[in-house]
Amino acid sequence: MKYVLAIDQGTTSTRAILFDRNGHLLQIAQREVACLFPKPDWVEVDALAIWVSVTDVINEVLIKSNISINDIATVGLTNQRETTVVWSKKTGMPVYNAIVWQSRQSIDICNNLSKYQEVIQQKTGLLINPYFSASKVRFILDATKNGQQKAENGELLFGTIDSWIIYKMTMGKVHATDVTNASRTLLFNINTLKWDEELCSLFNIPMKMLPTVCPSAHDYGSLSYLKSHVHITGVLGDQQAALFGQTCFEKGESKNTYGTGCFLLLNTGDKLVFSKKGLLTTIAWQIGDKVTYALEGSVFIGGAVVQWLRDEMHLIKSSDDSESVALESPSGGVYVVPAFAGLGTPYWDDKVQGAVFGLTRSTNRSQFVRASLESIAYQCKDVVEVMQEETKIPLKLLKVDGGATKNRFLMQFQSDLLQTEIRLPRCLETTALGVAYMAGLQCGFFKSLDNIKKIHEYQAVYTPYVDKKEVDRLYEGWKKAIKATRIFK
Ligand code: ADP
């Protein structure tokens, strides 16, 4: 059999992608999934719509490729992390919309537990924040009639999106999740690799609801809903899948995804590294008994600053224009701090708002656009700096993906700023590719990690050409801008 089928269930869309033995993308099908915004700061999605989108894209990719499901060697599944579904064991129907990772609706639940921050970080590697699943489960149980009672009776099941899709694909035979998804719930102990009784009782979540946790490379059951014997043999949260898809298999290797926000992950090998500066400790993957860990830093506004330039400021017509407009004039000493949603790593400052510094009478559109693009790179440099400080692992090279990597100005500036080589892979669907690699490894479609490294290809390499002194001077300016921004609250 010639293909691996990867399902990538993201926040705004679901994709099905067929890969061949060389890791080449052969066919893709995509469906948008509408997010719902019942109140300001609340983000939900219909869990059934997610499941329908998965079945749609699988059908479409098979039809477009003129093959049947039985021509597939194996299926890999990757997903938006933390998003939470609770459904009835009896009917398989959700009892509430899925609550999306971005949603802040469970903030009060988190605020009430803030005194447990230290123990929570030591057990889960995370921060108490509505972003992660536990408070969302609590919210749903409270919002559902007799929710707590039903959960205690074993009538309700919880899962992140991977779990939900596996449950549906196997027609309710398998209620499972992989370690990477479990590690984002605030309920999973990343030291013992088990659901944690104390954490579950803090959130008053009955352990009966929780899925079985399995390695990332594992047989999760077959696609019974299609009466097919094809199995799901790889499951990973999206950022971990991208790390794997960028072949960051060794300790010290890292990738950065430049999407709406930016997510930088560093493989820390078999070592758990706990951060004092706002990095998250997470599981990168588990193959057999071997667990690999990662540190993760996030920038809330990455490519989104380009959308802002286009849709709100009307300074550019299309995202692609940002590159040519930025190159129209040299840097004008302007700094844009796009803290529209607070600041992520290493600041985790909810209250701060955006700001602009260094304007003069001659500041023009080009310099403003340029400074906005530069702000993406500066924020990523902030993450790299704390990662290096806390791990003592020097950054040798950065592998990149995501929509904003199209921007050559941004990539070159990032390379200059980090004084590091930047590599862009041939296949930009690294999330799907990563889980295809994982599923393929498990079923023998790909022979080994070495074999994957050999077939993995790159399309562009950026190397620094501005000298370090100049870069240090620019970065000093950025740090001043951040400091000033945080005063204005
Ligand atoms: P997500 O998965 O978060 O939806 P994508 O990886 O699809 O994100 O990337 C979308 C982001 O990339 C958008 O925020 C968009 O503004 C940005 N983007 C797209 N093209 C460019 C470009 N040429 N230059 C800079 N940013 C871009």
Residues whose N, C-alpha, C, O or C-beta is under 5 A from the ligand:
A	BS01	ADP	Y258 G259 T260 G261 G303 A304 V306 Q307 S319 D320 S322 G402 G403 A404 K406 N407
